[in-house]
Amino acid sequence: MAIYADELEKILRETFPEAEIAVEGADGVHMSAMVIDESFRGKNRVQQQRAVYAALKGKMDGPSGELHALALTTKAPE
């Protein structure tokens, strides 16, 4: 089962309601996302990206995950 940009944004918005979120990708398995959120302030890039992956609630887990690849950009607002 594929996951599309609007659905991925909705999932991310549940965890990051105040974030600036931009999701791209049309094939349902290879996506890119930019998440800019205040909760990332003071965290390193690995910590930020782990928070995003946790928000995906297993959508990328294992070979049967709905999302195969996610190019991810995270940062705190300037």
Secondary structure per residue as TSV (DSSP state, phi and psi in degrees):
chain	resnum	aa	ss	phi	psi
A	1	M	-	360.0	129.4
A	2	A	-	-84.6	161.8
A	3	I	-	-127.5	134.6
A	4	Y	-	-109.9	166.2
A	5	A	H	-52.5	-46.7
A	6	D	H	-66.0	-36.8
A	7	E	H	-69.3	-41.6
A	8	L	H	-63.4	-42.2
A	9	E	H	-61.9	-42.0
A	10	K	H	-61.0	-43.0
A	11	I	H	-62.0	-46.2
A	12	L	H	-65.3	-37.0
A	13	R	H	-64.7	-27.5
A	14	E	H	-62.0	-37.2
A	15	T	H	-91.0	-31.8
A	16	F	-	-122.4	69.0
A	17	P	T	-64.3	-26.9
A	18	E	T	-99.9	3.1
A	19	A	S	-74.7	155.9
A	20	E	E	-88.0	119.3
A	21	I	E	-127.4	131.1
A	22	A	E	-131.2	124.8
A	23	V	E	-122.4	135.6
A	24	E	E	-133.0	155.1
A	25	G	-	132.4	135.0
A	26	A	S	-118.9	-6.0
A	27	D	S	-91.8	-6.1
A	28	G	S	84.3	-5.4
A	29	V	S	-132.0	-19.9
A	30	H	E	-120.7	111.2
A	31	M	E	-129.9	165.1
A	32	S	E	-131.4	146.7
A	33	A	E	-143.1	142.0
A	34	M	E	-118.2	126.7
A	35	V	E	-126.7	117.9
A	36	I	E	-115.5	114.3
A	37	D	-	-144.8	144.4
A	38	E	G	-62.1	-28.7
A	39	S	G	-64.1	-14.5
A	40	F	G	-83.6	-11.5
A	41	R	T	-60.3	130.0
A	42	G	T	83.8	-4.1
A	43	K	-	-100.7	147.0
A	44	N	-	-78.7	172.2
A	45	R	H	-60.0	-39.6
A	46	V	H	-63.1	-44.2
A	47	Q	H	-62.6	-41.2
A	48	Q	H	-62.3	-46.9
A	49	Q	H	-69.9	-34.3
A	50	R	H	-61.2	-38.0
A	51	A	H	-63.5	-39.5
A	52	V	H	-68.0	-45.5
A	53	Y	H	-61.6	-37.2
A	54	A	H	-63.4	-36.5
A	55	A	H	-65.3	-23.5
A	56	L	T	-75.4	-9.5
A	57	K	T	50.0	49.4
A	58	G	T	83.3	4.7
A	59	K	T	-63.9	-18.4
A	60	M	T	-110.4	7.2
A	61	D	-	-75.7	124.9
A	62	G	S	66.3	-179.4
A	63	P	T	-68.1	-17.7
A	64	S	T	-99.3	10.9
A	65	G	-	-63.7	147.0
A	66	E	S	-67.5	-29.5
A	67	L	-	-115.6	120.8
A	68	H	-	-85.0	-43.7
A	69	A	E	-141.3	138.0
A	70	L	E	-136.9	112.4
A	71	A	E	-82.4	119.2
A	72	L	E	-121.1	131.3
A	73	T	E	-120.1	126.4
A	74	T	E	-132.0	148.6
A	75	K	E	-171.5	164.4
A	76	A	-	-84.5	154.8
A	77	P	-	-62.7	151.2
A	78	E	-	-80.6	360.0
